[in-house]
Amino acid sequence: MKLVSRYTLGIALVASTLAASAASAQATVNASATVASALQVFTRDLDFGTVFPGVNKAVDFADAAAGKTSGRFNFAAEAGSTISLTWGAIPSSLTGPGAATLPFTASGLEGCSSTSATAVGCTVNYTFASGNITMPAGTAGTQTNRYIFVRGTVAPSASQAAGAYSATITVTAAYTGS
Amino acid sequence: MRLRDVITCGLIAALLGGGVSPVSAQVVSSMTVGAVVGEAVATTTLQNLLFGRTFPGTPRAVAPTDNNPAGPQAGLVYIKGQKNKDVLVSFSLPPSLTSGSNSMPVDTWTGCHNPTNTTTGCTSFTPSFSGTLMQLIGNPADPPPRTSGHRYVFIGATARPAASQAAGTYTGTVTVSVVYF
């Protein structure tokens, strides 16, 4: 650009800030984004309570009493959004004193995906396979809830060592962007 | 008086005689001073830049070619002026969008411009305050006298909500300045 042109340009830009002129024009473009609600996960532990050697004990999806409580993952996220779930290894037994194990029955841990917080009427419909779930519809900018309940039956042997047994179920949740 | 002196005097007399000839009649001359005022440059915002729904922790990019009315949708400015004239198109770009006291970074501005209202075959550029030169091109479909030129400018960017970004609607303003070059 020649020097003369620079001066011309400078004058024109100043003019455009003062008033509209034939040699210049200005437009505004509004930019907007709607940020969705935060993604949250709340858990309730799967609790078999006290079990006895040689006696199986089952916990069902709807169980919520102390000492016999189903596990529950509560996903709270933007209404209608899609979130990905990545599951860690699903345990086949609990580990206790001296590395003793307390196995589940052959059916292992089972899941039920539901929009109900109480799991009433829940049946096995979820396999803990990593993938996407869709959040229930609702008002944009608000959270809706989806629950995955976990149930199972432990099968202590007649010689099961006494003590506390535990295992961990891990899930990673993330928005997919849609 | 010698012959040479006679000739000299004769020449001088002849020269003096030419200088005192009568002034000729008044001569009138004229010239045309002309100017043609070209078409004023004008801008129209055809589309706002819509990111649509974005999720905490997940960047949301809008490409100049995006055209979803629910988002993502590129911003679009139409420039009209004198055919074949160059214009300098400069931008004032917000570093963030705001929602009340909350802000969300926005960056990676991208653009594409075309003589027609389509991104097919458009020319990519990076929107900047220093500006980009573009030429206003006539359209054969224009009604006579076909003196107008056109340019469509598509604008995209990337919004970057933090993982803890508060929910809400975030807004900002892009100012597009156009001047004949």
Chai-1 contact restraints between the chains, C-beta under 6 A:
chainA,res_idxA,chainB,res_idxB,connection_type,confidence,min_distance_angstrom,max_distance_angstrom,comment,restraint_id
A,A12,B,V179,contact,1.0,0.0,6.0,A-B,restraint_1
A,S16,B,S177,contact,1.0,0.0,6.0,A-B,restraint_2
A,A22,B,A40,contact,1.0,0.0,6.0,A-B,restraint_3
A,A23,B,Y180,contact,1.0,0.0,6.0,A-B,restraint_4
A,S24,B,V179,contact,1.0,0.0,6.0,A-B,restraint_5
A,A25,B,V41,contact,1.0,0.0,6.0,A-B,restraint_6
A,A25,B,A42,contact,1.0,0.0,6.0,A-B,restraint_7
A,A25,B,T43,contact,1.0,0.0,6.0,A-B,restraint_8
A,A25,B,V178,contact,1.0,0.0,6.0,A-B,restraint_9
A,Q26,B,S177,contact,1.0,0.0,6.0,A-B,restraint_10
A,A27,B,T43,contact,1.0,0.0,6.0,A-B,restraint_11
A,A27,B,T45,contact,1.0,0.0,6.0,A-B,restraint_12
A,A27,B,V77,contact,1.0,0.0,6.0,A-B,restraint_13
A,A27,B,V176,contact,1.0,0.0,6.0,A-B,restraint_14
A,T28,B,T173,contact,1.0,0.0,6.0,A-B,restraint_15
A,T28,B,T175,contact,1.0,0.0,6.0,A-B,restraint_16
A,V29,B,T45,contact,1.0,0.0,6.0,A-B,restraint_17
A,V29,B,N48,contact,1.0,0.0,6.0,A-B,restraint_18
A,V29,B,L49,contact,1.0,0.0,6.0,A-B,restraint_19
A,V29,B,G75,contact,1.0,0.0,6.0,A-B,restraint_20
A,V29,B,V174,contact,1.0,0.0,6.0,A-B,restraint_21
A,N30,B,N48,contact,1.0,0.0,6.0,A-B,restraint_22
A,N30,B,T173,contact,1.0,0.0,6.0,A-B,restraint_23
A,A31,B,L49,contact,1.0,0.0,6.0,A-B,restraint_24
A,A31,B,G172,contact,1.0,0.0,6.0,A-B,restraint_25
A,A31,B,V174,contact,1.0,0.0,6.0,A-B,restraint_26
A,S32,B,T171,contact,1.0,0.0,6.0,A-B,restraint_27
A,A33,B,F51,contact,1.0,0.0,6.0,A-B,restraint_28
A,A33,B,T54,contact,1.0,0.0,6.0,A-B,restraint_29
A,A33,B,L97,contact,1.0,0.0,6.0,A-B,restraint_30
A,A33,B,A159,contact,1.0,0.0,6.0,A-B,restraint_31
A,A33,B,Y170,contact,1.0,0.0,6.0,A-B,restraint_32
A,T34,B,R53,contact,1.0,0.0,6.0,A-B,restraint_33
A,T34,B,T169,contact,1.0,0.0,6.0,A-B,restraint_34
A,V35,B,T54,contact,1.0,0.0,6.0,A-B,restraint_35
A,V35,B,P161,contact,1.0,0.0,6.0,A-B,restraint_36
A,V35,B,Q165,contact,1.0,0.0,6.0,A-B,restraint_37
A,V35,B,A167,contact,1.0,0.0,6.0,A-B,restraint_38
A,V35,B,G168,contact,1.0,0.0,6.0,A-B,restraint_39
A,A36,B,R53,contact,1.0,0.0,6.0,A-B,restraint_40
A,A36,B,F55,contact,1.0,0.0,6.0,A-B,restraint_41
A,S37,B,A167,contact,1.0,0.0,6.0,A-B,restraint_42
A,A38,B,P56,contact,1.0,0.0,6.0,A-B,restraint_43
A,G141,B,A167,contact,1.0,0.0,6.0,A-B,restraint_44
A,Y175,B,F55,contact,1.0,0.0,6.0,A-B,restraint_45
A,Y175,B,T58,contact,1.0,0.0,6.0,A-B,restraint_46
A,G177,B,F55,contact,1.0,0.0,6.0,A-B,restraint_47
A,G177,B,T58,contact,1.0,0.0,6.0,A-B,restraint_48
